[in-house]
Amino acid sequence: MTGNTVKKAAKKRRAARDADPAIQSGNTNKRQKTTPPITAAPSSPSSTIIPNANTSDGKRQTKSKKSHYDSRITIKKSDWSYIYLEAILDKDNNQPAASNPQIDVLTWYFILSSAFSRYMGTIGSAFQFDIVHVDQVSSYVRVPSINFKPAWAAVSGFFITNGHNNINIDGGYSRIGLKVIGTSKFLSGLVGPPRKWRPP
């Protein structure tokens, strides 16, 4: 190959390079990046998009559906305790006993006051208690929960002579005793139906 031929080939390459703008800028290896199209995410079936009527700029708010469930409240502590008592009447051999004895509220008050005074002394005479209900020879007594243990101990096995401390029960009875049938933190635990334990 002669020198003139080499020179002519070099001139052609320079002319082609000057005519191409991509070669002039030096970005022959760089390619234009393409951005993928943006698609909207599908709306969730649990939410509903509604227009906000309170705003003037046309914004939208999402209102979610809330599930409704039942709530349960458990009361673990009570300020009062209840004692279910029954009077045990001993008849006098010299007099016939009544077939259906009755003890009124006032007599129950004297019996319980005597029981608390005998067990706790002077403090027992001021012991707080309420007679909730009386049924023949049984009664429901309410005491503060903080004093439940001494009250239970005072009435358990208590007895008194008929005619003592303003206690008068007609029917030929010589002594009156007390028997604890049941105790509970709530009155429903004594008057309601008995609960049977069931395995889980």
Secondary structure, DSSP 4 states (H G I P E B T S, - for coil): --HHHHHHHHHHHHHHHHH-HHHHHT-SS-----PPPP-PPPPPTTEEEEE-SS-SS--EEEEEPPPP----------SEEEEEEEEEEEEPTTSPPPSS----HHHHHHHHHHHHHHHHTHHHHT---EEEEEETTEEEEEEEGGGHHHHHHHHTT-EEETTSTT---TTTEEEEEEEEEEEESSTHHHHSPPP-----
